[in-house]
Amino acid sequence: MTSHVAFEQVAVRCFRNIGALEFAPAQRINVISGPNGQGKTSLLEALYYVATSKSFRTEQARDMLQVGAENGSVRVTIADNRLRREQRAVIMPTERAVFLDGKKPDTLAGYATRTPVVVFHPGDLGIFSGPSSARRMVLDRIALFLDPKSADDRRRYIQASRSRRVVLEQRGTSAPDLPPLERIMAMHGAALSQARAYASERLCEALAPLFARMAATGLELEARFAPGGHLDPVELENELARRRDQDLRRRTATYGPNRDDLEVKLDGRSVRRHASQGQQRILTLALKAAELECVRQARGAEPILLLDDVSSELDPERTGAVYAFLRDTPGQVFVTTTRPELFLLPGADASDRADWGLSGGQIQRLN
């Protein structure tokens, strides 16, 4: 049985341009409107941060902190079927911390999977046209729910890879501490790529029918995982040793999970090189819907969906596909827009929807 997870109470303090904000969202659809620059994206970022311990906009904690503030926080009460819990995230200029019912969690991976959240924001529209790192992030988010250990494998691989680069640059390709570092990279790197391969398999299974439903163009979609290195740790370790000279010249590992990618084609042609902007936009939406489906199955709960002004990036037909998707999504939804009068959900129960106005970092119920 799939459980329903939802934010019941939200309190945000000193988060970007939000000074102090509190509200009790609806359990289904929350439409947050207001002019640009009033805090709509910041609110969604705060919700994502308290659920995952990460931002979808920045790697730096200080970027989330309101200018002039010593610290900030996001505190939420979450209903998970009949159970309730409190999650709190604190932001300081150089660090961040998260708490589950007042206590630090045993692991960040365990914390990040308690409240499943999927976000779709305008920056995501570069997933298919941009670097492979964006597509790896999608796979890593899904892998976190399918195999939580993958987060630790990724962290350990990155640490060992950075140490190896320093050793190569400072002590050369024959340094005695290279083999143990490469063994660590190979062990955790192969495990990470294996987790991504499984995440990709699940994602591609969900993606094709969702794209066909949203695009309605008859285009044939192909998607597959393209590993950047061998999935066997012994083979990966051997290749890392062979590539020391090349990696020293390029100052990065040229073989391994840092080269993993998700390759997607439409009618046999690379989406990255040949798809139109409209095709990439609707494909990105389908990808997010597929991510949501994968997380739902892995977690056994309806993920909370955050959509940041996505309709402004889509044509009317594709916007209609977005609305139909939201109407049929059983989980809690937060969507921001500058034009709420255009945000219609034909067939949706009006009692399921709450409209909110956000201005100057302050929120009020409109209906």
Number of C-alpha atoms within 10 A of each C-alpha: 5 11 16 18 24 27 24 17 16 20 17 24 22 22 28 21 20 23 18 16 18 16 16 13 22 20 21 21 25 19 21 27 24 19 14 12 13 19 23 28 22 20 26 22 24 27 26 24 23 25 27 22 20 19 19 16 13 11 10 14 16 21 17 25 24 19 14 7 16 12 19 23 23 26 22 23 18 19 19 18 12 8 8 14 13 17 22 24 23 21 25 17 16 9 11 17 15 25 17 15 13 11 11 14 15 9 10 17 19 15 20 23 19 17 23 23 24 18 23 20 20 14 11 19 20 16 21 22 18 12 12 16 15 17 19 22 14 19 26 23 20 26 27 22 24 21 17 20 16 24 19 16 21 20 14 18 27 17 14 21 21 16 15 27 21 14 19 21 13 10 13 15 20 13 12 11 14 21 16 13 20 24 20 19 27 29 19 23 32 27 21 28 32 19 25 31 22 17 24 27 16 22 26 23 13 19 27 18 14 21 24 16 14 20 20 11 10 11 14 13 19 17 19 15 21 16 20 15 23 20 21 15 20 13 13 23 25 15 18 23 16 12 14 22 15 14 20 19 10 11 16 15 19 18 18 23 29 22 16 22 24 21 17 18 18 18 11 11 14 16 22 18 10 13 17 10 15 15 17 19 24 22 27 20 25 25 22 21 25 23 24 24 22 25 26 20 15 17 18 14 21 24 28 27 26 22 21 23 20 20 23 13 16 17 13 11 10 20 20 18 21 21 17 17 18 22 20 11 18 15 20 23 26 23 25 26 22 17 14 15 8 10 16 13 17 11 9 15 10 10 9 13 18 18 17 20 21 22 17 14 21 17 22 14 14 12 8
